[in-house]
Structure formats: C-alpha cells, structure tokens
Amino acid sequence: MADDTPHSTSRFVDVEFHNKKLSPICGYWNEKLVSLEDALKFIEPRSDELENSIKTAKKDCHFPSEHGLTHDESAAIFLYTMEDGDNSLYRVLNQALRSEDRSIVKPWFPYLKLFDTALTKLPTVKKNIWRGVIGDISQYFNKNEELTWWSITSCSLSMHTIMHFLASETTITLILIEAVHGKYVTGYTKYPNEDEVLLGPGTQLRVVSDALDHPGGVNVVHLVEVSEDSDEQLASAMSTISILPEIVNKITFKSHQHQRFALVCGGRRCPDCKRCRDWHYSGILDSEISNGTYNRKNWQRVQGATCRYHYDVHRFGDRIFEHRFRNFRDRDHQHFCRCNQNK
C-alpha cells in the first residue's frame, strides 16, 4: 500500500481474508512454562526491538493480577497487544499460525503455552463481539457454512471501537460473532479502553445468515462460534437476527459521523490532501526532510485539534512519540497534512 494512504494497522482489522484448510496445531501444551524471555528466545530474527518490547511488557503489564496470572503470563498478553507496525509480535505470530508449513509454528510453542495458560485464568465471554476487514469480503460467507480461524483473533465488545479503526476506509466488512469461549483481556492489554476479547487459534465458526449489504460501503457478516451448546446458540442466534436491522441502522448513523474525520487518529481531515491537519511543523518541512535535519519535536498541536496522538513523556531511544505514533517508523510526516507546512 502507498505510504501516503495510511490504513489501520490494528490487530482488530484484517487487510485480507484467510480461510485455509490446515492441520490443527498440536504439541504446545506439552511445553514447560518458562519466563517470557525464554519463551521467545527461539524466535528469529532476534532484534533489539523485540528485547525492548519484552522489557516494556514486563514493566507495564497488569501485575499483581486479581485473576492469578503470574508476572510472565500477564506480560505475555500485554506484549501480544503492543502495536509496532509490521514487526508487531501479533502480526508475526499470526502469520506463522496461518502458514501451510506447520513447522514454522514450532518455535512459538513456549510462548503459546505461556499465552494460553494466561488466557485460561481470565473470564470467559459469551456475548456478541466484533471484528473488521478492509474491503467487501461478504461473498466468502455462505449461510450455514463452517470455517476455522487459525490465528489468534482480536475482537471488541464495542462495534464503535472497530468502526474507529476502519474510519478511513470506503468499503468495509464488519463481522459480528456470537462468542462462546472468548477471553476478556481488557485490563491486561496495552490499550485497556478497547474492550478486547480474544478468540484462540483454531476457533470454529458457522455463518448464521447471508451477509447484509449497506449502501454506505458497510457489509455485515454474522457468525456464531461452534460449540456443544447448540440449543443455547440457536436461541441466541434467533435473538441476534431480530436485532440486526437495528444494528445496521446504528452503523448508518456512526458511518456518517466517522466521515467527518475519516482518520484512524480521530484528527480533522484536510480536504485537499486527506491527511490529519491537527499538527503544524515549526520548521521548513520538505527542506529538512531532504537534508536530513527533520526533527519530530518540531510538530506542534494546533488549536482545536481532535487528533488522539500525542507526545509521550518517556523516551525509547530517539523515538519521542507515544506507542501508536511509533507505528509510522520515521514516516510520521506522511500521516500529517503538509499543505501549509513549508510556508
């Protein structure tokens, strides 16, 4: 994708649909519980970035835990939810979980053991949860079809959380899932306001009904997690079907509301370049970028800004932005409006 058209890099959103027939992942439950550092020592390539992320997770994770998680178990969840662009641990792990070469997953077994042990101690969610996909993938879901999701799947109890991450997209697919074995990890994540629920690898789902198409570019797919509680699921499914039109109406209202900003950061969109116009660069931007003197500290929030990104009071090497800012990797100037930055 082009750098000047930023898409969401959130773990709540897929940029493509995966529905492969793969063999189950077996064996990691036989692993011994080890520290987070040891659980990831076989992951390649090793990098200072991963080492620093592990240290951050162990420092900032929720511990002591009222659910009985150990320090390393809590840090394993926190680390999974840390966003760091293409190098985010959740991205690399889920690529391995979706790979047809199942041997690629084996180095992850110690971490999966630690991560799964942590999840078993957390509350189980039997509620409607949401996930999103960029684009229209509704044609891939046929009524009563069963499918398996091999990756760890991040969902939210809040539809509006998912809509926020998809705000800059013109066509999206919202996935409504009736969860039976979801795990409520809010309070243990990097971003506790996202009402996050995790579905484990190998979750089986059934398509409840044909997808609903919305003229505003929003498509809704309704899935139910397959379990032994079929009677309970049927009653729940019938109840959800009856409220789907109401849900779509709410999506209509929210989609118009999101069009006002249409940016993942929540900032005001420039009508010309379509980027966030809530920041002003105090220097001569293009000149400084070309001669290597560009300094991110020269960005200043303008009056009336609604952008949720902000400076962090902590440093990480030479990076001075809050974690979500660091997703841009020295390309933050490509997210911000530059129409008047050189005047």
Secondary structure, DSSP 8 states (H G I E B T S, - for coil): --TTS-----TTEESS----------SGGGS----HHHHTTT-SS--HHHHHHHHHHHHHS--S-TT---HHHHHHHHHHT---GGG-HHHHHHHHHT-S-GGGGGGGHHHHHHHHHHHHTS-EE-SEEEEEEES--GGG--TT-EEEE-S-EEEES-HHHHHHHTTT-SSEEEEEEE-SSEEE-TTSSS-GGG-EEEE-TTEEEEE-S--EE-TTSEEEEEEEE--S-HHHHHHHHHHHHHHHHHHHHHHHHHHHHHHTT-STT---B-TTT-SB-SEEESS-HHHHHHHT---GGGEEE-TT------EEEEEETTEEE-TTGGGGTT-GGGTB--TTTT-
